[in-house]
C-alpha cells in the first residue's frame, strides 16, 4: 500500500498485477475485494489520481463475477499443438547450439511432439 501511495504521489502510473488468480471464485472474490478496499482507501486521499491505477489480473481460470463485471476481459489461449512443437523444437535447438558454442545442423524428428498443454510453463524446462 505504501509503495502504491508513494508512486501515485510522485505522479507515476501504478499497475496492480494480480498474477495467478486462484481457481475458486470465492477466493478470487475475497482477494479482489481486499485489493479494492486498499485502493479505495488510497484514492479517498488522492481522488484525482484514480486514472493512474491500472489493474492487470492474470489467471489460468475463469474470472469470478465481480472481476468479470469490473473489467474488459482478454482471453488468451495456448498455441496449437503444432505451434507448441515448433516452439519447443526451436528452443531445444537454440539451447543445444548455445551450449556447444557452435552452429551446426540439428534435426528433430517430425514425429516427436511434447504432450499438448494449455500451460506453456512446463515447456520452458
N, C-alpha and C positions, 0 to 999 in steps of 0.2 A: 504494500500500500504506500509506503513511504517513497519508494523508488518511482512509482507511478506519479505521485504528487509532485516530486521534485522535477520529473520530466515535463509534466504539464506546465508547471510554473515557469520553467525555462523556455517554454514555447515549442517544445518538441511534440511530435505525434507519438502516441502510445499505442502499441499493438499488443493486445492481450491474446496470446496464443494458448488456447486450452487444447493441449495435444493429447491424443489417445483417450478421447472421451470414452468412458466405460459403456458397456452394453446395456445394463439395466436402466430403464428410463427413470425410475425413482432416484437412482444415484446421479444420473445426468442432471435431473431437475434440481436436486439439492445442491450439487456443486455449482451449477449455473446461478441459482438463486443467491448463494453465498457470495459469488463474484459480483453479481449485480448489486447486492446490498453494499458492498465495499465501494463500487464505482459510484452509486447514487450518493453515498456519504461524501465522497470526494467532490463530486460535481455540485453538491449543495453549497460548497465553499467557492467553487470555481465554475459557476453556471455557464459562463461564456466559452468554456473550453470543451464542452461535450463533444463537439465535432472532431476533436483531436484524439478521441478514443476509438480505436478500431478493434473489433473482435474477429479473431480467426479461430474457428473451432474445427479440429480435425478428428476423425474417428473412422474406424472400420465398421461402425454400426449405425443403424438408422437413428437420426436425432429424435429426442423426446419432443412432445408437442410444444412446450414453451420455447425451446430453441428453434424448432421448425417454424413457428409462427413469428419469431422475432427477427429472423434474418433471411436474406436471399441464400438459397442452398445451391451449391455447385456440386454435382455428383461426379466423382471420378471413378473410373473402373480400371482394373488391372488390364494390361495389354493381353492380346490374344495369345494362345499357346505358341503359335509360330513366332510372334514378336518376342515372347519370353525366351524362346530357344535361341533366336538370333542374338538377343541381348546377352544371354549367358555365354554363348559361343564367342562373341566378340570380347567380352570381359575376360574370359579364360585365356583367349589368345593374347590379349594385351598383358595380362599378368605374367604369363609364361615368357613373353618377349622381354618384359621389364626385368624379370628375374634373371634371364640369360644374358641380358645386356647386348643382345644382337638381334638382327632381323633375319627371320627365316620363315619358310612356308610351314604353316601348321594347319592340318586338315582335321576337322572334327566330323565324324560320320553324320550324314543327314538323318540317320535313324536314331541318333542319341537325342533324347528330349528330357529336360528336367520335368518333374511332375508339375502339372499346371497348379498355379497358386493365385489366389486373389490378393495375397500379401507378398509383395516383392522382396521384403527384407531378407528372407532365408536365401535368396539367390545371390546376395552380396557376399556370401562366405565361400 
